[in-house]
Amino acid sequence: MKRHYLAAATLALGMMTGQQAAAQACAANVEDPFDLDEAAIAEIYDCIGDRMADAYAKEGNEVAAAYRDWTVTGTRPAVQGAHGSRLLLTFANDVAAEQYLKFAEQGVSMPAGSVLAKESITFSTKKKEARVGPLFIMTKGEAGSAPETGDWVYAGIQPNGKPMKFNRASATIAMSPGKRRT
């Protein structure tokens, strides 16, 4: 709770001094996130990590408010091609953690009620900065609830806390008019 008060005070101070945009970005001279080494990733996450949960929770989304108390599934964010050239760090709720942490390619059956929340960091190569990206949320439903996606329901939270729009059948995220990413 103390962290939330400190983050809110820092954000308010940044807004009062006209530095809100600078407070949300971190220097990152990156051409291709796949080329980042472990030290560079750690430096970026140290700069931006504490602001992510507060940014996602701005509009009161239940998952965005809770995911940081779940099981973190990696030692650091990693680049995931399926989500574009972003750094992701995945958190699993209590229902999902045991199966998800098997890290197996076969034989994993995620139970209904499993929820995965994936923090993301995006990059601007022109501005040479890293920014808070969307929070991707995957929820496993009961058998037959969403057969076109293996019973997974996809959602996302923008860095301003507002929900993202998804095409459920293809799991495509509507980023903005004319731009789509999977």
VENPE-V673167 format. One record per backbone hydrogen bond with DSSP energy under -0.5 kcal/mol. CO is the residue of the C=O (numbers start at 1). NH is the residue of the N-H. E is the energy in kcal/mol with one decimal. If there is no record, write none. Layout:
((CO & NH & E) (CO & NH & E))
//
This chain:
((1 & 5 & -1.7) (2 & 6 & -2.4) (3 & 7 & -2.8) (4 & 8 & -2.5) (5 & 9 & -2.4) (6 & 10 & -2.5) (7 & 11 & -2.7) (8 & 12 & -2.6) (9 & 13 & -2.4) (10 & 14 & -2.4) (11 & 15 & -2.5) (12 & 16 & -2.3) (13 & 17 & -1.7) (14 & 19 & -3.0) (15 & 18 & -1.0) (19 & 23 & -2.1) (20 & 24 & -1.0) (21 & 24 & -0.7) (21 & 25 & -0.6) (22 & 25 & -0.8) (24 & 132 & -0.7) (26 & 130 & -3.2) (28 & 30 & -1.9) (32 & 35 & -2.7) (33 & 36 & -1.4) (37 & 41 & -2.2) (38 & 42 & -2.3) (39 & 43 & -2.1) (40 & 44 & -2.2) (41 & 45 & -2.7) (42 & 46 & -2.5) (43 & 47 & -1.6) (44 & 48 & -2.2) (45 & 49 & -3.1) (48 & 51 & -1.0) (48 & 52 & -0.9) (49 & 52 & -0.8) (49 & 53 & -0.7) (50 & 54 & -0.6) (51 & 55 & -2.2) (52 & 56 & -2.5) (53 & 57 & -1.9) (55 & 58 & -1.0) (56 & 59 & -0.6) (57 & 60 & -2.0) (61 & 65 & -1.7) (62 & 66 & -1.0) (63 & 66 & -0.7) (63 & 67 & -2.6) (66 & 69 & -2.4) (67 & 70 & -1.9) (71 & 92 & -2.8) (78 & 88 & -2.9) (80 & 83 & -1.5) (80 & 86 & -0.5) (81 & 84 & -1.7) (84 & 83 & -0.5) (84 & 86 & -1.6) (86 & 80 & -1.4) (87 & 121 & -2.2) (88 & 78 & -2.5) (89 & 119 & -2.3) (90 & 73 & -2.8) (91 & 117 & -2.6) (92 & 71 & -2.1) (93 & 97 & -2.3) (94 & 98 & -0.6) (96 & 100 & -2.8) (97 & 101 & -2.6) (99 & 102 & -1.5) (100 & 103 & -1.4) (107 & 109 & -0.6) (108 & 110 & -0.6) (111 & 114 & -1.8) (114 & 140 & -2.9) (115 & 93 & -2.4) (116 & 138 & -2.6) (117 & 91 & -2.8) (117 & 119 & -0.6) (118 & 136 & -2.5) (119 & 89 & -1.5) (120 & 133 & -3.3) (121 & 87 & -2.1) (122 & 131 & -2.5) (123 & 125 & -0.6) (124 & 128 & -1.0) (124 & 129 & -1.7) (128 & 28 & -2.5) (129 & 124 & -2.7) (130 & 26 & -2.4) (131 & 122 & -2.3) (134 & 136 & -0.6) (135 & 157 & -2.3) (136 & 118 & -3.3) (137 & 155 & -2.6) (138 & 116 & -2.6) (139 & 141 & -0.6) (139 & 153 & -2.8) (140 & 113 & -3.3) (142 & 145 & -2.4) (144 & 147 & -0.5) (146 & 149 & -2.0) (146 & 151 & -3.0) (147 & 150 & -1.2) (149 & 152 & -1.2) (151 & 141 & -3.8) (153 & 139 & -2.5) (155 & 137 & -3.0) (156 & 164 & -2.9) (157 & 135 & -2.8) (158 & 161 & -2.6) (162 & 158 & -3.4) (165 & 174 & -3.0) (166 & 168 & -0.9) (167 & 170 & -0.7) (167 & 171 & -1.7) (167 & 172 & -1.2) (172 & 167 & -2.6) (173 & 175 & -1.2) (173 & 181 & -1.4) (174 & 165 & -0.7) (176 & 179 & -2.6) (179 & 175 & -0.9) (179 & 176 & -1.3) (181 & 173 & -2.5))
//
